């Protein structure tokens, strides 16, 4: 599964298995959404890229983004 592939990649990088709650099959979508936000894409573009029609769902993917729009 995608989740196991991601977990194996984390093991190769970090040398230890991630916690179950740390990595999932959605990790790539989360990272892509956060990267788009950091690169300055607007909400509409991020929603189109992620295939989201609900702002609340997209917000769940971005809630941990380390990005300050005011900086």
C-alpha positions in Angstrom: 0.0 0.0 0.0 1.0 3.6 -0.4 1.2 4.0 3.4 3.7 1.2 3.7 5.8 2.7 0.9 5.9 6.0 2.7 6.8 4.3 6.0 9.7 2.4 4.4 11.0 5.7 3.0 10.8 7.3 6.4 12.7 4.3 7.8 15.4 4.8 5.2 15.7 8.5 5.9 15.3 8.5 9.7 16.5 5.0 10.6 13.3 4.3 12.6 9.7 3.4 11.9 7.3 6.4 12.2 4.4 6.2 14.7 1.1 5.1 13.1 -0.4 8.5 13.5 2.6 10.3 12.0 2.4 8.9 8.4 -0.4 7.8 6.2 -1.5 7.4 2.6 -2.6 11.0 2.8 0.8 12.3 3.7 1.7 13.1 0.1 -1.5 15.1 -0.4 -0.8 17.0 2.9 2.7 17.8 1.7 1.7 18.8 -1.7 -1.0 21.2 -0.3 1.4 22.7 2.2 4.1 23.1 -0.6 1.6 24.9 -2.8 0.6 27.2 0.1 4.3 28.0 0.8 4.9 28.7 -2.9 2.1 31.4 -2.8 -0.7 29.6 -4.5 -4.2 30.8 -3.6 -6.9 28.7 -1.9 -8.7 28.1 -5.2 -5.6 26.7 -6.9 -4.8 24.5 -3.9 -8.4 23.2 -3.8 -8.3 22.4 -7.6 -4.9 20.6 -7.3 -6.2 18.5 -4.3 -9.6 17.9 -5.8 -11.4 19.4 -2.8 -14.7 21.1 -3.1 -15.1 21.8 0.6 -12.9 24.5 2.2 -13.1 22.7 5.6 -11.5 19.5 4.1 -8.7 21.5 2.5 -8.1 23.3 5.8 -7.6 20.0 7.6 -4.7 19.4 5.2 -3.2 22.8 5.8 -3.7 23.2 9.6 -0.2 22.1 10.4 1.5 24.1 7.7 4.4 26.2 8.9 3.5 29.2 6.8 2.7 32.8 7.9 0.9 34.8 5.3 1.8 38.0 7.1 5.5 37.5 7.0 
